[in-house]
Amino acid sequence: MPYKDENKRKEYRKEYSIRNRDKIKKYKKDYYSNHKEEIAEKQREYCKKNKYRIRKWGKDYYEKNRGVMNKCKREWAFKNIDKVKKSNREYFLKNKEDYYRRTREIKRKNKKITNAQNYASQKVPLKKKCEICDSKKNLQRHHWDYNKPLMVNTLCIDCHSIQHIKNFNNSRRGWLRC
């Protein structure tokens, strides 16, 4: 390196890397292919030493980019709906007991809702079509007020989701039509 001045040295490095781009790429490729295990070991050691710093960085990154990351996740889920269903099914089969335990806890905490749903399912029959869009698929009961368990409407799953979700267009069902 011919320069002692930091700025001149940086300029020289830039120019050198531009002039010798192909040579540098070839060198890096050869180096990484010949030293894979060494590099992997160094990375593992670094991760062990700096575990908490890496976690903090990950959390900070997620906080700053939460909206973008969630948008990307949603887009991927819409494009790969079969993979999502398969993954959800596999998770359910592995964790059945936890799923049922959580369901029981939710029902215990929300007694009013559970009682209204049970009472309506016994007393109020489902109509033949959705009261909003006239769809005949995936019909459900929707309670407008859980204090009045017999005040129920028959809605398809999409219209029911719309009633419960404030920001429907960003939800999983936002792109579906009845």
Rosetta constraint file for C-alpha pairs under 8 A:
AtomPair CA 1 CA 9 HARMONIC 7.27 0.50
AtomPair CA 2 CA 9 HARMONIC 7.72 0.50
AtomPair CA 3 CA 8 HARMONIC 6.24 0.50
AtomPair CA 3 CA 9 HARMONIC 5.41 0.50
AtomPair CA 4 CA 8 HARMONIC 7.73 0.50
AtomPair CA 4 CA 9 HARMONIC 6.88 0.50
AtomPair CA 5 CA 9 HARMONIC 6.14 0.50
AtomPair CA 6 CA 10 HARMONIC 6.25 0.50
AtomPair CA 7 CA 11 HARMONIC 6.34 0.50
AtomPair CA 8 CA 12 HARMONIC 6.11 0.50
AtomPair CA 9 CA 13 HARMONIC 6.22 0.50
AtomPair CA 10 CA 14 HARMONIC 6.22 0.50
AtomPair CA 11 CA 15 HARMONIC 6.22 0.50
AtomPair CA 12 CA 16 HARMONIC 5.99 0.50
AtomPair CA 13 CA 17 HARMONIC 6.03 0.50
AtomPair CA 14 CA 18 HARMONIC 6.21 0.50
AtomPair CA 15 CA 19 HARMONIC 6.13 0.50
AtomPair CA 16 CA 20 HARMONIC 6.02 0.50
AtomPair CA 17 CA 21 HARMONIC 5.41 0.50
AtomPair CA 17 CA 24 HARMONIC 7.39 0.50
AtomPair CA 20 CA 24 HARMONIC 6.15 0.50
AtomPair CA 21 CA 25 HARMONIC 6.18 0.50
AtomPair CA 22 CA 26 HARMONIC 6.19 0.50
AtomPair CA 23 CA 27 HARMONIC 6.17 0.50
AtomPair CA 24 CA 28 HARMONIC 6.09 0.50
AtomPair CA 25 CA 29 HARMONIC 6.10 0.50
AtomPair CA 26 CA 30 HARMONIC 6.14 0.50
AtomPair CA 27 CA 31 HARMONIC 5.98 0.50
AtomPair CA 28 CA 32 HARMONIC 6.00 0.50
AtomPair CA 29 CA 33 HARMONIC 6.11 0.50
AtomPair CA 30 CA 34 HARMONIC 6.12 0.50
AtomPair CA 31 CA 35 HARMONIC 6.03 0.50
AtomPair CA 32 CA 36 HARMONIC 5.61 0.50
AtomPair CA 32 CA 39 HARMONIC 7.71 0.50
AtomPair CA 35 CA 39 HARMONIC 6.20 0.50
AtomPair CA 36 CA 40 HARMONIC 6.09 0.50
AtomPair CA 37 CA 41 HARMONIC 6.05 0.50
AtomPair CA 38 CA 42 HARMONIC 6.21 0.50
AtomPair CA 39 CA 43 HARMONIC 6.16 0.50
AtomPair CA 40 CA 44 HARMONIC 6.21 0.50
AtomPair CA 41 CA 45 HARMONIC 6.21 0.50
AtomPair CA 42 CA 46 HARMONIC 6.11 0.50
AtomPair CA 43 CA 47 HARMONIC 6.13 0.50
AtomPair CA 44 CA 48 HARMONIC 6.22 0.50
AtomPair CA 45 CA 49 HARMONIC 6.21 0.50
AtomPair CA 46 CA 50 HARMONIC 5.98 0.50
AtomPair CA 47 CA 51 HARMONIC 5.34 0.50
AtomPair CA 47 CA 54 HARMONIC 7.38 0.50
AtomPair CA 50 CA 54 HARMONIC 6.10 0.50
AtomPair CA 51 CA 55 HARMONIC 6.24 0.50
AtomPair CA 52 CA 56 HARMONIC 6.08 0.50
AtomPair CA 53 CA 57 HARMONIC 6.13 0.50
AtomPair CA 54 CA 58 HARMONIC 6.11 0.50
AtomPair CA 55 CA 59 HARMONIC 6.17 0.50
AtomPair CA 56 CA 60 HARMONIC 6.08 0.50
AtomPair CA 57 CA 61 HARMONIC 5.99 0.50
AtomPair CA 58 CA 62 HARMONIC 6.09 0.50
AtomPair CA 59 CA 63 HARMONIC 6.14 0.50
AtomPair CA 60 CA 64 HARMONIC 6.24 0.50
AtomPair CA 61 CA 65 HARMONIC 6.05 0.50
AtomPair CA 62 CA 66 HARMONIC 5.17 0.50
AtomPair CA 62 CA 69 HARMONIC 7.65 0.50
AtomPair CA 65 CA 69 HARMONIC 6.09 0.50
AtomPair CA 66 CA 70 HARMONIC 6.04 0.50
AtomPair CA 67 CA 71 HARMONIC 6.08 0.50
AtomPair CA 68 CA 72 HARMONIC 6.21 0.50
AtomPair CA 69 CA 73 HARMONIC 6.19 0.50
AtomPair CA 70 CA 74 HARMONIC 6.11 0.50
AtomPair CA 71 CA 75 HARMONIC 6.19 0.50
AtomPair CA 72 CA 76 HARMONIC 6.12 0.50
AtomPair CA 73 CA 77 HARMONIC 6.10 0.50
AtomPair CA 74 CA 78 HARMONIC 6.19 0.50
AtomPair CA 74 CA 172 HARMONIC 6.96 0.50
AtomPair CA 75 CA 79 HARMONIC 6.30 0.50
AtomPair CA 76 CA 80 HARMONIC 6.01 0.50
AtomPair CA 77 CA 81 HARMONIC 5.49 0.50
AtomPair CA 77 CA 84 HARMONIC 6.40 0.50
AtomPair CA 78 CA 172 HARMONIC 7.68 0.50
AtomPair CA 80 CA 84 HARMONIC 6.38 0.50
AtomPair CA 81 CA 85 HARMONIC 6.16 0.50
AtomPair CA 82 CA 86 HARMONIC 6.12 0.50
AtomPair CA 83 CA 87 HARMONIC 5.97 0.50
AtomPair CA 84 CA 88 HARMONIC 6.03 0.50
AtomPair CA 85 CA 89 HARMONIC 6.09 0.50
AtomPair CA 86 CA 90 HARMONIC 6.18 0.50
AtomPair CA 87 CA 91 HARMONIC 6.13 0.50
AtomPair CA 88 CA 92 HARMONIC 6.09 0.50
AtomPair CA 89 CA 93 HARMONIC 6.20 0.50
AtomPair CA 90 CA 94 HARMONIC 6.22 0.50
AtomPair CA 91 CA 95 HARMONIC 6.01 0.50
AtomPair CA 92 CA 96 HARMONIC 5.43 0.50
AtomPair CA 92 CA 99 HARMONIC 7.07 0.50
AtomPair CA 95 CA 99 HARMONIC 6.16 0.50
AtomPair CA 96 CA 100 HARMONIC 6.16 0.50
AtomPair CA 97 CA 101 HARMONIC 6.02 0.50
AtomPair CA 98 CA 102 HARMONIC 6.05 0.50
AtomPair CA 99 CA 103 HARMONIC 6.16 0.50
AtomPair CA 100 CA 104 HARMONIC 6.15 0.50
AtomPair CA 101 CA 105 HARMONIC 6.26 0.50
AtomPair CA 102 CA 106 HARMONIC 6.14 0.50
AtomPair CA 103 CA 107 HARMONIC 6.19 0.50
AtomPair CA 104 CA 108 HARMONIC 6.11 0.50
AtomPair CA 105 CA 109 HARMONIC 6.18 0.50
AtomPair CA 106 CA 110 HARMONIC 6.07 0.50
AtomPair CA 107 CA 111 HARMONIC 5.92 0.50
AtomPair CA 107 CA 113 HARMONIC 7.95 0.50
AtomPair CA 107 CA 114 HARMONIC 6.00 0.50
AtomPair CA 110 CA 114 HARMONIC 6.29 0.50
AtomPair CA 111 CA 115 HARMONIC 5.92 0.50
AtomPair CA 112 CA 116 HARMONIC 6.15 0.50
AtomPair CA 112 CA 146 HARMONIC 6.59 0.50
AtomPair CA 112 CA 147 HARMONIC 7.51 0.50
AtomPair CA 113 CA 117 HARMONIC 6.16 0.50
AtomPair CA 113 CA 146 HARMONIC 5.85 0.50
AtomPair CA 114 CA 118 HARMONIC 6.15 0.50
AtomPair CA 115 CA 119 HARMONIC 5.99 0.50
AtomPair CA 116 CA 120 HARMONIC 6.01 0.50
AtomPair CA 116 CA 146 HARMONIC 5.90 0.50
AtomPair CA 116 CA 147 HARMONIC 7.59 0.50
AtomPair CA 116 CA 148 HARMONIC 7.64 0.50
AtomPair CA 116 CA 149 HARMONIC 4.59 0.50
AtomPair CA 116 CA 150 HARMONIC 7.74 0.50
AtomPair CA 117 CA 121 HARMONIC 6.06 0.50
AtomPair CA 117 CA 149 HARMONIC 7.12 0.50
AtomPair CA 118 CA 122 HARMONIC 6.48 0.50
AtomPair CA 119 CA 123 HARMONIC 6.21 0.50
AtomPair CA 119 CA 149 HARMONIC 6.73 0.50
AtomPair CA 119 CA 150 HARMONIC 7.66 0.50
AtomPair CA 120 CA 124 HARMONIC 5.15 0.50
AtomPair CA 120 CA 149 HARMONIC 5.99 0.50
AtomPair CA 120 CA 150 HARMONIC 5.67 0.50
AtomPair CA 120 CA 152 HARMONIC 7.45 0.50
AtomPair CA 121 CA 125 HARMONIC 6.92 0.50
AtomPair CA 123 CA 150 HARMONIC 7.58 0.50
AtomPair CA 124 CA 150 HARMONIC 6.87 0.50
AtomPair CA 124 CA 152 HARMONIC 7.69 0.50
AtomPair CA 126 CA 139 HARMONIC 7.49 0.50
AtomPair CA 126 CA 140 HARMONIC 7.33 0.50
AtomPair CA 126 CA 141 HARMONIC 7.01 0.50
AtomPair CA 126 CA 154 HARMONIC 5.99 0.50
AtomPair CA 127 CA 154 HARMONIC 6.01 0.50
AtomPair CA 128 CA 136 HARMONIC 6.47 0.50
AtomPair CA 129 CA 134 HARMONIC 5.17 0.50
AtomPair CA 129 CA 135 HARMONIC 5.48 0.50
AtomPair CA 129 CA 136 HARMONIC 4.60 0.50
AtomPair CA 129 CA 137 HARMONIC 7.72 0.50
AtomPair CA 129 CA 139 HARMONIC 7.20 0.50
AtomPair CA 129 CA 154 HARMONIC 7.21 0.50
AtomPair CA 129 CA 155 HARMONIC 7.46 0.50
AtomPair CA 129 CA 156 HARMONIC 7.72 0.50
AtomPair CA 130 CA 134 HARMONIC 4.56 0.50
AtomPair CA 130 CA 135 HARMONIC 5.20 0.50
AtomPair CA 130 CA 136 HARMONIC 6.34 0.50
AtomPair CA 130 CA 139 HARMONIC 6.65 0.50
AtomPair CA 130 CA 154 HARMONIC 5.53 0.50
AtomPair CA 130 CA 155 HARMONIC 4.39 0.50
AtomPair CA 130 CA 156 HARMONIC 5.30 0.50
AtomPair CA 131 CA 153 HARMONIC 7.08 0.50
AtomPair CA 131 CA 154 HARMONIC 6.00 0.50
AtomPair CA 131 CA 155 HARMONIC 5.86 0.50
AtomPair CA 132 CA 155 HARMONIC 6.84 0.50
AtomPair CA 132 CA 159 HARMONIC 7.11 0.50
AtomPair CA 133 CA 159 HARMONIC 7.66 0.50
AtomPair CA 133 CA 178 HARMONIC 6.97 0.50
AtomPair CA 135 CA 156 HARMONIC 6.51 0.50
AtomPair CA 135 CA 178 HARMONIC 6.24 0.50
AtomPair CA 136 CA 156 HARMONIC 7.30 0.50
AtomPair CA 137 CA 156 HARMONIC 6.41 0.50
AtomPair CA 138 CA 156 HARMONIC 5.33 0.50
AtomPair CA 138 CA 157 HARMONIC 5.65 0.50
AtomPair CA 139 CA 154 HARMONIC 6.45 0.50
AtomPair CA 139 CA 155 HARMONIC 5.51 0.50
AtomPair CA 139 CA 156 HARMONIC 4.26 0.50
AtomPair CA 139 CA 157 HARMONIC 6.12 0.50
AtomPair CA 140 CA 154 HARMONIC 5.65 0.50
AtomPair CA 140 CA 155 HARMONIC 5.36 0.50
AtomPair CA 140 CA 156 HARMONIC 5.85 0.50
AtomPair CA 140 CA 157 HARMONIC 6.40 0.50
AtomPair CA 140 CA 160 HARMONIC 7.41 0.50
AtomPair CA 141 CA 152 HARMONIC 6.08 0.50
AtomPair CA 141 CA 153 HARMONIC 5.64 0.50
AtomPair CA 141 CA 154 HARMONIC 4.79 0.50
AtomPair CA 141 CA 155 HARMONIC 6.19 0.50
AtomPair CA 142 CA 152 HARMONIC 5.46 0.50
AtomPair CA 142 CA 153 HARMONIC 5.20 0.50
AtomPair CA 142 CA 154 HARMONIC 6.27 0.50
AtomPair CA 142 CA 155 HARMONIC 6.61 0.50
AtomPair CA 142 CA 160 HARMONIC 6.63 0.50
AtomPair CA 143 CA 148 HARMONIC 7.97 0.50
AtomPair CA 143 CA 149 HARMONIC 6.87 0.50
AtomPair CA 143 CA 151 HARMONIC 6.37 0.50
AtomPair CA 143 CA 152 HARMONIC 4.91 0.50
AtomPair CA 143 CA 153 HARMONIC 6.80 0.50
AtomPair CA 144 CA 151 HARMONIC 6.91 0.50
AtomPair CA 144 CA 152 HARMONIC 6.80 0.50
AtomPair CA 145 CA 149 HARMONIC 7.11 0.50
AtomPair CA 145 CA 151 HARMONIC 7.28 0.50
AtomPair CA 155 CA 159 HARMONIC 5.93 0.50
AtomPair CA 155 CA 160 HARMONIC 5.62 0.50
AtomPair CA 156 CA 160 HARMONIC 6.03 0.50
AtomPair CA 156 CA 178 HARMONIC 7.52 0.50
AtomPair CA 157 CA 161 HARMONIC 6.12 0.50
AtomPair CA 158 CA 162 HARMONIC 6.33 0.50
AtomPair CA 158 CA 173 HARMONIC 6.68 0.50
AtomPair CA 158 CA 176 HARMONIC 7.33 0.50
AtomPair CA 158 CA 177 HARMONIC 7.26 0.50
AtomPair CA 158 CA 178 HARMONIC 6.30 0.50
AtomPair CA 159 CA 163 HARMONIC 6.41 0.50
AtomPair CA 159 CA 178 HARMONIC 7.65 0.50
AtomPair CA 160 CA 164 HARMONIC 6.59 0.50
AtomPair CA 161 CA 165 HARMONIC 5.90 0.50
AtomPair CA 161 CA 168 HARMONIC 7.74 0.50
AtomPair CA 161 CA 173 HARMONIC 7.37 0.50
AtomPair CA 162 CA 166 HARMONIC 7.43 0.50
AtomPair CA 162 CA 168 HARMONIC 5.93 0.50
AtomPair CA 165 CA 171 HARMONIC 7.62 0.50
AtomPair CA 167 CA 171 HARMONIC 6.72 0.50
AtomPair CA 168 CA 173 HARMONIC 7.30 0.50
AtomPair CA 168 CA 174 HARMONIC 5.26 0.50
AtomPair CA 169 CA 173 HARMONIC 7.67 0.50
AtomPair CA 169 CA 174 HARMONIC 4.25 0.50
AtomPair CA 169 CA 175 HARMONIC 6.80 0.50
AtomPair CA 170 CA 174 HARMONIC 5.97 0.50
